[in-house]
Amino acid sequence: MNSAGHSEATAPRGLELTPFRGLRYDPDRVGSLAAVTSPPYDVVVRPDGLHHLQDSDPHNIVRLILPQATTPDIRNEQAADTLHRWLAEGVLTTDPEPALYVYEQSHADGMLQRGVIGTLRVSDPAEGIVLPHEDVMPHVVADRAALMRATRANLEPLLLTYRGNGTAAEIVDRTAERPPLLSTTTDDGYSHRLWAITDPTETARVQADLARHQALIADGHHRWATYLRLRAEHPSPGPWDHGLVLLVDTARYPLRVRAIHRLLHGLPVADALAAVDGLFRVRRLDVPLPRALDVLADAACAGNAFLLAGDGAFHLLDRPDPAFLARTVPQEHPPAWRTLDATVLHAALLDHVWHIPEDDPTRIAYIHDTAATVEKAERDGGTAVLLHPVREEVVRDLARQGVTMPRKSTSFGPKPASGLVLRALDL
């Protein structure tokens, strides 16, 4: 078995990907395919972003993945009613035969990513087939599970990676030479294309190749944990034994790894800096954001480093006091885990200095967009904590050891757009 999808197979079972009848928007029933797509649910974190998507088209997928209502039960019922109505009205239609779907994302900056979408057998962590690298928040898993129960659907695929560069990747690339089922370009400049593999011979060859590999969860830890929970709740065999995923072969299409930043509500920058006095070296940087990130990258090469922002400047925290880390960071984990910036941030700064629970949405938000994190901190009077990305090989090595990183430690991308293909469990 290739550890974290990155060595030869030794276990009897690997990735078991199966075709499904996808639900897709009828382009004649919506304004444009771009207008009904959305980033994954956990990337749409700002109200202005949510409202923009809702206003872009009355059938935008965000109305399913992030329904807006007064209580969770009403939200989930609303999503289920909306899905059923769109199916009845023909806004969403079911493809005529089961397929594996080839999905391509590209950008003018030269980025090109291709992978295959299908339903993956949900496997227990002990099987070592799908490896997480981050912890999850129980309340988020409970929220996603309630939505999936209500809609009986997988509304967006997880992003998983493996390293194969074999038959499956060859078929993916060869399929992309044909005319696509759909093609659209979203507001962020990314182009999206989708194809269907329905030939039984090609499908079998893809499945046989993937069965030799493991996968690393790049994005979607909470949804994978949700798949596990829902499978345990329902009799097997059945539709809950599988979950919707996008598998990308990073031997051929490497993903980009970015940081996920923290926005600390109700903590002014001055107070945050006063609390770390003597625990970190602190330097004020009166420079633009790109230059501040360059300084952060240089400092991160030598050890733990963070940028605080929100008061019109940037403040570099680096060279933490070793004694402070020794008494605040749990020592039972491998050194690679103890020295992660996210570990030091959560175990030392959030827990022991700023006293902010990592799972309290009233105190902390997790934001992928760097500039948006800074702007919101300046607007709301909070503190933005900017992190430097973790190297992919560190993520991989920890996953091989069965060690999970702190929540929201990494952002692999590009992430698949939601709304291009869905899965209804009753089909």
C-alpha positions as CSV (number, residue, x, y, z in Angstrom):
1,M,0.0,0.0,0.0
2,N,1.5,3.4,-0.8
3,S,1.7,5.4,2.4
4,A,-0.5,8.5,2.1
5,G,-0.8,7.6,-1.6
6,H,2.9,7.9,-2.1
7,S,4.6,4.4,-2.2
8,E,3.9,0.9,-3.6
9,A,0.8,-1.0,-2.6
10,T,1.1,-3.8,0.1
11,A,-2.4,-4.0,1.5
12,P,-5.2,-6.2,0.0
13,R,-7.6,-3.3,-0.6
14,G,-7.0,0.1,-1.9
15,L,-9.2,2.9,-3.3
16,E,-12.6,1.5,-4.5
17,L,-14.1,4.1,-6.8
18,T,-17.5,3.4,-8.5
19,P,-19.5,5.2,-11.2
20,F,-22.7,7.0,-10.3
21,R,-25.5,8.8,-12.1
22,G,-24.6,12.4,-11.6
23,L,-27.0,15.3,-10.9
24,R,-26.2,18.3,-13.1
25,Y,-27.7,21.6,-13.8
26,D,-29.7,21.9,-17.1
27,P,-27.9,24.8,-18.8
28,D,-31.2,25.8,-20.4
29,R,-32.8,26.3,-17.0
30,V,-30.1,28.5,-15.4
31,G,-28.6,31.9,-16.3
32,S,-25.1,30.4,-16.7
33,L,-23.2,27.4,-15.2
34,A,-20.7,29.8,-13.6
35,A,-23.6,31.7,-11.8
36,V,-24.8,28.5,-10.1
37,T,-21.4,27.3,-8.8
38,S,-19.8,28.1,-5.5
39,P,-16.6,27.4,-3.6
40,P,-16.8,24.5,-1.1
41,Y,-19.1,25.3,1.9
42,D,-16.2,26.0,4.3
43,V,-14.6,28.5,2.0
44,V,-17.8,30.6,1.8
45,V,-17.2,32.1,5.2
46,R,-18.0,35.8,4.7
47,P,-21.6,37.0,4.7
48,D,-20.8,39.3,1.7
49,G,-19.5,36.3,-0.3
50,L,-22.6,34.3,0.6
51,H,-25.0,37.1,-0.4
52,H,-23.1,37.6,-3.7
53,L,-23.5,33.9,-4.6
54,Q,-27.2,33.9,-3.6
55,D,-27.8,37.0,-5.8
56,S,-25.8,35.6,-8.8
57,D,-28.6,33.1,-9.6
58,P,-31.7,31.9,-7.8
59,H,-30.5,28.4,-8.3
60,N,-26.9,28.8,-7.0
61,I,-25.7,25.7,-5.2
62,V,-25.0,27.7,-2.1
63,R,-28.7,27.5,-1.4
64,L,-28.2,23.8,-0.8
65,I,-24.8,23.6,0.9
66,L,-25.3,26.7,3.1
67,P,-29.1,27.2,3.4
68,Q,-30.0,30.3,5.4
69,A,-32.8,30.0,8.1
70,T,-33.3,30.6,11.8
71,T,-32.5,27.1,13.1
72,P,-30.4,24.1,11.9
73,D,-33.5,22.0,11.5
74,I,-35.2,24.5,9.4
75,R,-32.1,25.1,7.3
76,N,-31.7,21.4,6.5
77,E,-35.4,21.0,5.7
78,Q,-35.2,24.1,3.5
79,A,-32.2,22.5,1.6
80,A,-34.0,19.3,1.1
81,D,-37.2,21.0,-0.1
82,T,-35.1,23.1,-2.5
83,L,-33.3,20.1,-3.9
84,H,-36.5,18.2,-4.5
85,R,-38.1,21.3,-6.1
86,W,-35.2,21.8,-8.5
87,L,-35.4,18.1,-9.4
88,A,-39.1,18.3,-10.1
89,E,-38.7,21.5,-12.1
90,G,-35.8,20.0,-14.2
91,V,-33.3,22.6,-13.0
92,L,-31.2,19.6,-11.9
93,T,-31.3,16.5,-14.1
94,T,-30.0,13.0,-13.7
95,D,-27.4,11.7,-16.2
96,P,-28.8,8.7,-18.1
97,E,-26.1,6.2,-17.1
98,P,-23.6,5.8,-14.3
99,A,-20.2,7.4,-15.0
100,L,-16.9,8.4,-13.6
101,Y,-16.4,12.1,-14.3
102,V,-13.1,13.7,-15.4
103,Y,-12.9,17.2,-14.0
104,E,-10.4,19.8,-15.2
105,Q,-9.5,23.2,-13.7
106,S,-7.2,25.7,-15.4
107,H,-6.1,29.2,-15.0
108,A,-4.3,31.8,-17.1
109,D,-1.4,31.7,-14.6
110,G,-0.5,28.3,-16.0
111,M,-2.3,26.1,-13.4
112,L,-3.8,22.9,-14.8
113,Q,-5.4,20.2,-12.6
114,R,-7.3,17.1,-13.6
115,G,-8.8,14.3,-11.6
116,V,-11.6,11.8,-11.6
117,I,-14.9,12.1,-9.6
118,G,-16.7,9.0,-8.4
119,T,-18.2,7.5,-5.3
120,L,-15.5,6.0,-3.0
121,R,-16.0,3.2,-0.6
122,V,-15.9,4.7,2.9
123,S,-13.1,2.9,4.9
124,D,-12.3,2.9,8.5
125,P,-9.2,4.8,9.5
126,A,-7.5,1.5,10.7
127,E,-7.6,0.3,7.1
128,G,-5.2,3.0,6.1
129,I,-6.8,3.6,2.7
130,V,-7.9,7.2,3.2
131,L,-5.6,9.1,5.4
132,P,-6.5,12.3,7.2
133,H,-3.9,14.9,8.2
134,E,-6.1,17.2,10.3
135,D,-8.4,16.9,13.3
136,V,-12.1,17.8,12.9
137,M,-14.6,19.8,14.9
138,P,-17.5,17.6,16.2
139,H,-20.1,20.4,15.8
140,V,-19.1,20.8,12.1
141,V,-19.4,17.1,11.5
142,A,-22.8,17.0,13.2
143,D,-23.9,20.0,11.0
144,R,-22.8,18.3,7.7
145,A,-24.4,15.0,8.8
146,A,-27.7,16.6,9.5
147,L,-27.7,18.3,6.1
148,M,-26.8,15.0,4.3
149,R,-29.5,13.1,6.2
150,A,-32.1,15.7,5.2
151,T,-31.1,15.9,1.5
152,R,-30.0,12.3,1.1
153,A,-27.3,13.7,-1.2
154,N,-23.6,14.4,-1.5
155,L,-23.8,18.0,-2.6
156,E,-20.1,18.5,-3.3
157,P,-17.0,16.3,-3.7
158,L,-14.1,16.0,-1.3
159,L,-10.6,16.6,-2.7
160,L,-8.3,13.5,-2.2
161,T,-4.8,13.0,-3.6
162,Y,-2.8,10.0,-4.5
163,R,0.5,9.4,-6.4
164,G,0.2,7.0,-9.3
165,N,1.1,8.4,-12.7
166,G,-0.4,5.2,-14.2
167,T,-3.4,3.9,-16.2
168,A,-6.0,6.1,-14.4
169,A,-4.0,9.3,-15.1
170,E,-3.6,8.3,-18.7
171,I,-7.3,7.7,-19.2
172,V,-8.1,11.0,-17.5
173,D,-5.8,12.9,-19.9
174,R,-7.1,11.0,-22.9
175,T,-10.7,11.7,-21.9
176,A,-9.9,15.4,-21.7
177,E,-9.1,15.4,-25.5
178,R,-12.8,14.9,-26.2
179,P,-15.5,17.5,-26.3
180,P,-16.7,18.1,-22.6
181,L,-20.1,17.7,-21.1
182,L,-19.8,21.3,-19.8
183,S,-17.3,24.1,-19.8
184,T,-17.5,27.4,-17.8
185,T,-15.3,30.1,-16.3
186,T,-16.0,31.4,-12.9
187,D,-15.5,34.9,-11.5
188,D,-12.1,33.9,-10.0
189,G,-10.7,33.3,-13.5
190,Y,-10.7,29.5,-13.2
191,S,-12.0,27.5,-16.2
192,H,-13.9,24.3,-15.4
193,R,-14.6,21.4,-17.8
194,L,-16.3,18.0,-17.1
195,W,-16.4,14.8,-19.1
196,A,-18.1,11.4,-18.4
197,I,-16.4,8.0,-18.6
198,T,-19.1,5.5,-19.3
199,D,-17.3,2.8,-21.2
200,P,-17.1,-0.3,-19.0
201,T,-13.6,-1.2,-20.2
202,E,-12.2,2.2,-19.4
203,T,-14.0,2.3,-16.0
204,A,-12.6,-1.1,-15.1
205,R,-9.1,0.0,-15.9
206,V,-9.4,3.2,-13.8
207,Q,-10.7,1.1,-10.9
208,A,-8.0,-1.5,-11.2
209,D,-5.3,1.2,-11.1
210,L,-6.8,3.0,-8.2
211,A,-7.2,-0.2,-6.2
212,R,-3.4,-0.2,-5.8
213,H,-3.3,3.1,-4.0
214,Q,-4.1,5.0,-0.9
215,A,-5.3,8.6,-0.7
216,L,-4.5,11.6,1.4
217,I,-7.4,14.0,2.3
218,A,-6.4,17.3,0.8
219,D,-9.7,19.1,1.5
220,G,-12.8,17.8,3.2
221,H,-11.8,16.3,6.5
222,H,-15.2,17.1,8.1
223,R,-17.1,15.7,5.1
224,W,-15.1,12.5,5.3
225,A,-15.8,12.2,9.0
226,T,-19.5,12.8,8.1
227,Y,-19.4,9.9,5.6
228,L,-18.0,7.7,8.4
229,R,-20.7,8.7,10.8
230,L,-23.5,8.2,8.3
231,R,-22.2,4.9,7.2
232,A,-22.2,3.7,10.8
233,E,-25.9,4.8,11.2
234,H,-27.2,2.9,8.1
235,P,-27.3,-0.8,7.3
236,S,-24.7,-2.1,4.9
237,P,-24.6,-2.7,2.0
238,G,-26.3,0.5,0.9
239,P,-25.7,4.0,-0.6
240,W,-24.1,5.3,2.6
241,D,-21.2,3.0,2.1
242,H,-19.8,5.4,-0.5
243,G,-19.2,9.1,-0.6
244,L,-18.5,11.6,-3.4
245,V,-14.8,12.4,-4.0
246,L,-12.5,14.0,-6.5
247,L,-9.2,12.1,-6.8
248,V,-6.2,14.0,-8.2
249,D,-3.0,12.2,-9.1
250,T,-0.4,14.7,-7.7
251,A,2.4,12.8,-9.4
252,R,1.0,14.4,-12.6
253,Y,-0.9,17.4,-11.2
254,P,0.7,18.7,-8.0
255,L,-1.6,20.7,-5.8
256,R,-0.8,24.1,-4.3
257,V,-0.6,24.3,-0.5
258,R,-1.6,27.5,1.2
259,A,-2.1,28.6,4.8
260,I,-5.5,29.1,6.5
261,H,-5.4,32.2,8.6
262,R,-7.2,33.1,11.8
263,L,-9.3,36.0,12.6
264,L,-9.6,36.6,16.4
265,H,-12.8,38.5,17.2
266,G,-12.8,41.0,20.1
267,L,-9.0,41.0,20.5
268,P,-7.4,44.2,19.5
269,V,-3.9,44.0,18.1
270,A,-2.5,46.0,20.9
271,D,-3.8,43.6,23.5
272,A,-2.6,40.6,21.5
273,L,0.9,42.1,21.3
274,A,1.0,43.0,25.0
275,A,0.1,39.4,26.0
276,V,3.0,38.0,24.0
277,D,5.6,40.4,25.4
278,G,8.7,38.4,26.4
279,L,7.4,35.2,24.8
280,F,8.2,36.0,21.2
281,R,10.4,38.6,19.5
282,V,8.0,41.2,18.0
283,R,8.9,43.5,15.1
284,R,6.6,46.1,13.5
285,L,6.6,46.1,9.7
286,D,5.3,49.2,8.0
287,V,5.2,47.5,4.5
288,P,2.6,46.3,2.1
289,L,1.0,42.9,2.5
290,P,3.2,41.1,-0.2
291,R,6.4,42.3,1.4
292,A,5.2,41.4,4.9
293,L,4.4,37.9,3.7
294,D,8.0,37.7,2.2
295,V,9.4,38.6,5.7
296,L,7.1,36.0,7.3
297,A,8.4,33.3,4.8
298,D,12.0,34.2,5.6
299,A,11.4,34.0,9.4
300,A,9.4,30.7,9.0
301,C,12.6,29.1,7.6
302,A,14.3,29.5,10.9
303,G,11.4,28.5,13.2
304,N,7.9,29.4,14.3
305,A,6.7,32.8,13.0
306,F,3.4,34.6,12.6
307,L,2.1,38.0,11.3
308,L,-0.4,39.9,13.4
309,A,-2.5,42.5,11.6
310,G,-5.5,44.7,12.1
311,D,-4.2,48.1,13.2
312,G,-2.9,49.3,9.8
313,A,0.5,47.6,10.2
314,F,2.0,44.1,10.4
315,H,3.8,42.7,13.4
316,L,6.1,39.8,13.0
317,L,6.2,37.3,15.9
318,D,9.2,35.0,15.7
319,R,12.0,33.4,17.9
320,P,9.6,32.0,20.6
321,D,11.0,31.4,24.0
322,P,11.9,27.7,24.1
323,A,10.9,27.4,27.8
324,F,7.5,28.8,26.9
325,L,7.0,26.2,24.2
326,A,8.2,23.4,26.4
327,R,5.6,24.1,29.0
328,T,2.7,24.8,26.6
329,V,3.1,22.4,23.6
330,P,2.3,18.7,24.4
331,Q,5.6,16.7,24.2
332,E,4.1,13.3,23.4
333,H,3.8,14.0,19.7
334,P,6.6,13.7,17.1
335,P,8.9,16.7,16.8
336,A,7.5,17.5,13.3
337,W,4.0,18.0,14.9
338,R,5.4,20.0,17.9
339,T,7.2,22.5,15.7
340,L,4.3,23.2,13.4
341,D,3.2,26.8,13.4
342,A,-0.4,25.7,13.8
343,T,0.5,23.6,16.8
344,V,2.3,26.5,18.5
345,L,-0.5,28.9,17.6
346,H,-3.2,26.7,19.1
347,A,-1.4,25.0,22.0
348,A,0.6,28.0,23.1
349,L,-0.9,31.2,22.0
350,L,-4.6,30.5,21.7
351,D,-4.8,28.2,24.8
352,H,-2.3,29.8,27.2
353,V,-1.9,33.4,26.1
354,W,-5.0,34.7,24.4
355,H,-7.4,32.2,26.0
356,I,-9.5,31.7,22.8
357,P,-11.2,28.3,22.2
358,E,-10.4,27.1,18.7
359,D,-14.0,25.8,18.2
360,D,-15.8,29.0,19.4
361,P,-17.1,30.8,16.2
362,T,-17.8,33.9,18.2
363,R,-14.1,34.2,19.1
364,I,-12.3,32.8,16.0
365,A,-12.8,32.5,12.3
366,Y,-10.8,30.5,9.8
367,I,-10.3,32.4,6.5
368,H,-8.4,31.2,3.4
369,D,-8.0,34.6,1.7
370,T,-5.1,36.6,3.2
371,A,-6.2,40.1,2.2
372,A,-9.7,39.4,3.3
373,T,-8.5,38.3,6.8
374,V,-6.5,41.6,7.2
375,E,-9.3,43.7,5.9
376,K,-11.9,42.2,8.2
377,A,-9.6,42.5,11.2
378,E,-9.1,46.2,10.5
379,R,-12.8,46.8,9.9
380,D,-13.9,44.9,13.1
381,G,-11.1,45.8,15.4
382,G,-9.9,42.3,15.8
383,T,-6.6,40.6,15.2
384,A,-5.6,38.7,12.0
385,V,-3.1,35.9,12.5
386,L,-1.4,35.1,9.2
387,L,0.5,31.8,8.9
388,H,3.1,30.6,6.4
389,P,2.0,27.4,4.4
390,V,3.2,24.0,5.6
391,R,5.3,22.1,3.1
392,E,3.5,19.2,1.4
393,E,6.1,16.7,2.4
394,V,5.6,17.5,6.1
395,V,1.8,16.9,5.7
396,R,2.6,13.6,3.9
397,D,5.1,12.4,6.5
398,L,2.8,13.1,9.4
399,A,-0.1,11.3,7.7
400,R,2.2,8.3,7.2
401,Q,2.8,8.2,11.0
402,G,-0.9,8.4,11.7
403,V,-0.4,11.9,13.3
404,T,-3.1,14.5,12.6
405,M,-2.3,18.2,12.4
406,P,-4.2,20.9,14.2
407,R,-7.5,21.8,12.6
408,K,-7.4,24.1,9.6
409,S,-3.6,23.8,9.2
410,T,-3.5,23.6,5.4
411,S,-5.4,24.7,2.4
412,F,-4.7,22.5,-0.7
413,G,-5.9,23.8,-4.0
414,P,-7.4,24.5,-6.3
415,K,-10.5,23.1,-4.7
416,P,-13.3,21.7,-6.9
417,A,-16.1,24.0,-7.6
418,S,-19.4,23.0,-6.0
419,G,-22.4,22.6,-8.3
420,L,-20.9,20.9,-11.3
421,V,-21.9,17.4,-10.4
422,L,-23.9,16.2,-7.4
423,R,-24.9,12.7,-6.1
424,A,-28.3,11.7,-4.9
425,L,-28.2,8.6,-2.7
426,D,-31.6,7.3,-3.8
427,L,-30.6,7.0,-7.5
